[in-house]
Amino acid sequence: MRKFLIILLCTLGCQLHAQRISRQYDNVPMSSALKELNALQDKYTVNFIYDDLEDFKVTKRIQNKNVPDAIQQLIGFYPIRMTVKGNVILVECMQKTNNRYKGRIIDEEGQPVAYANIALLSVRDSAFAAGGVSNESGYFVIPCDMDRAIARITYVGYKTFYRPSHAKNFGICQLSPDSYSITGIVVKGERPTTSLKDGSLVTNVANTVLSKLSDMEELLQRIPGLLKVPGGKLEVIGGGTPEIYINKRKMTSYTELKQLSPQNIQSVEVINSPGAKYSAQTNAVVIIHTLRRDEGYWLETSLNQRYGFYPSYRWDAVLGIKQGKLSTSVYYNIDRQKQRVNQPVDETITAEHDIYHYIREQHDMRKGMTHNWQANLEYEISEHHQAGTEYDGTYRNGDSYRNTFLDYYKNNTLAKRADYTNHHKSTDHYHHLNFYHNGKWNHQLSTDFNFDYVYKDSPGSQDVTEHAPHENIITPSYSKSHYSVYSTRFNADWQASSRVRLSAGIDGSIVKGKGYLHFNDKVFDSSDYEQKESRAAVYASLRAGLGIYSLIGGLRYEMVDSRYKDNINTLANVNRTYHHVFPSLTVTRSKGEWTLSLGFTSQIMRPSFRQLSNCSYYMSEFMYQEGNPLLKPAQSYRLQWTMLHKWLTLYARFTHQKNYIDNGFRFLNDRPNVIVSTYNNYDGNKNIGFGAAARKNFGWYYGSLQADMNCPFFDMEYLGETIHYRKPRLTLVTSNIFTLPASFSIDLYYMYCSGGDRASITFSPYQNLNVSIKKSFLHNSLVVALTANDVFRTLKYTEDARIGRLHFHQTEDYQEWHFGMKITYRFNHRQNYKGKSSAQSEIDRL
């Protein structure tokens, strides 16, 4: 006779706020936990059938939850349903069966295995009958009407486990690592750190050696598909500069990465073929998924002292708290940099009757102080709805002194020798405000909404002093620009079935800006301009699962209205409107340990606002720099194939760009010896690339190797002839991390580039070796790292180009070598902000 016990223990008092529950349950029956929750509060009545839930064990830590949220957390993956009607909560098992199969799963060390998959198979024909998932204690309960069954237990990195039932109880099921022997050598299986999901590479960071790195810059350089390029920015191999997302929020500046810590990163996803939901200007996407934070407060602070030719330092601090439904954090960073740059340049102009040759030795001393701050506030309206806001800002004050020694030759005869002193001062004020709401309305529909406002103000001044025999000329200039950006985005996802998901949305932005550049010169006039650009977009995409295949297809439409007003010369006004459609499609096949993906995407690259400006910057009497308001957007089409097998990734790609934007030069009819550097559109630029990435963990040693070969197909006119740029470029990157006793570790990072062509510029080979030694204290809360960057001082970029009538050759030596020490202290550090910037494309163009 089944025993029924219905618990009804509450009063129907009219409280205006929900009582909060904080409890810890370790492998206790669900019925006991519900009974206690009912007794701990007096707002809800919890009804359930005692015998129906007695077999389900729960292991959960509940932190400041209301009663419905606490019960939902206890249910987890169990086949249990909760219904709330007013102040009455009904909890019942959805599968009414006579039999229940139970058991507990542990690993080779006797530790519980959570979230393992259990399938009950028929004894007669091994047909699937029912399934379930183990809880945090490794315990599972599966209702099933069969009298006898076989349990098939699977978990990544372990052998598949089979066991027939005995009195409906499988007992303790111990898994063993997947391993096999080859001539006495035992190779043990490990959980894969990289997977291929819908065409994007996903690298797990949590609980791997990558989580022990010092900062996010170190981490991202070691993610397959990512590379640090000249200038210090991050680039997706074959995809260009990516947009970076932190959970669902688009990152607005690289300073936001400094708030994150590798210890709190779940995974990093690299998307080489972004779909319709991303802006058409998005070349590639990097999504950083953080671990979810428990209740409490967290703190991280670090001091990084660097010594190169000049000392520099950076100090960061972030403090946050999560209490109940409210989460907030504040961040501050100060970065003082002092840098020496050497840039020798050799330029030759071949005019109609003369040849002009310039040899310039340039030495810069750059210094600056940057202050970054950020504050965010998030409120959890319910378990499925969050709203919040973030404000971040930057104040940057820069000072640059450049000494240039010039030898000017005309027809191989020295015509002038002079030296120039260029003192440039700049100030940046940047403010960004974001509001967002993320909502899950039911098991099918979820939405996210973002609104952004950005303001940037950039005043600056420059004094160029030319010293030559019998003359001393000073050319001062003053500039200022300020921009405002208003942007919004709404996205909706509809889970039509377990295999079909629909996404659709709209986004738009308005950019307003004005600026001027005043200086006294005989060749060019001052500039005074206004810019306004409005963009509207609509998109839709579909994801469908078809057995071992999955398909993602999308279509995006964008309309852009661009207006450029010249306040000095109205004939230079430019008004244009663009209408573009961008299709995308990715097909993925997964079977066993093999995953293959083929993706096509189309994008557009709109010129930056500086490139569109009509400002002419004075550099010397022979050299000017200017924008080009007539620039057209560049369209690109990319096809990429990717294959993943265990720890090995192979890929190949083809990219075609129309109206490609690159450096250009023009020359004055009355002064043929003057070089005017600008930007031009070119007919096309094609690239073919292929490569491989391998990662393997051997216990105390973690190694990765990445190789990429890229070959351009670009043509440029020089002195009436066509130059074909076809020289391939090989890039090798290897990371080696040695985990030593006493919490020591050694990290060796090496990058080599063979040079080759990048559009119209030919690079010489360069390489870089970084070394760091770390020691952890206080259970990894305190980390001390000694670092050495560019140990052999080989990170120099030598470039050669032939464009129009100009041949130039230069070396950019940013003196990036330095050594230093970084001290980091962390206490419960996590990130919790879930918004997403809708203005990143416009921010980048500022």
Secondary structure, DSSP 4 states (H G I P E B T S, - for coil): -----B---------SSPPPEEEEEEEEEHHHHHHHHHHT-SS-EEEEBHHHHTT-EEEEEEEEE-HHHHHHHHHTTSSEEEEEETTEEEEEES---S-EEEEEEE-TTS-B-TT-EEEEE-TTT--EEEEEE--TTSEEEEE---SS-EEEEE-TTB--EEEE-BTTEEEEEE--B-EEEETTEEEE----SEEEETTEEEEE-TTSGGGGSSSHHHHHHTSTTEEE-TTS-EEETTTBSPEEEETTEE--SGGGGGG--GGGEEEEEEESS--TTS-TT-S-EEEEEEPPPPSEEEEEEEEEEEESSSEEEEEEEEEEEEETTEEEEEEEEEEEEEEEEE--EEEEEE-SS-EEEEEEEEEEEEEEEEEEEEEEEEEEEETTEEEEEEEEEEEEEEEEEEEEEEEEEETTEEEEEEEEEEEEEEEEEEEEEEEEEEEE-SSSEEEEEEEEEEEEEEEEEEEEEEEETTEEEEEEEEEEEEEEEEEEEEEEEEE-SSSEEEEEEEEEEEEEEEEEEEE--SS---EEEEEEEEEEEEEEEEEEEETTEEEEEEEEEEEEEEEEEESS-GGG-EEEEEEEEEEEEEEEEEETTEEEEEEEEEEEEPPPHHHH---EEEEETTEEEE--TTPPPEEEEEEEEEEEETTEEEEEEEEEEEEEEEEEEEE-SS-TT-EEEEEEEEEEEEEEEEEEEEEEE-SSEEEEEEEEEEEEEEEEEETTEEEEE---EEEEEEEEEEEETTTEEEEEEEEEE--EEETTEEEPPEEEEEEEEEEEETTTTEEEEEEEESTTS---EEEEEEEBTEEEEEEEB----EEEEEEEEEES---------S-HHHHHH-
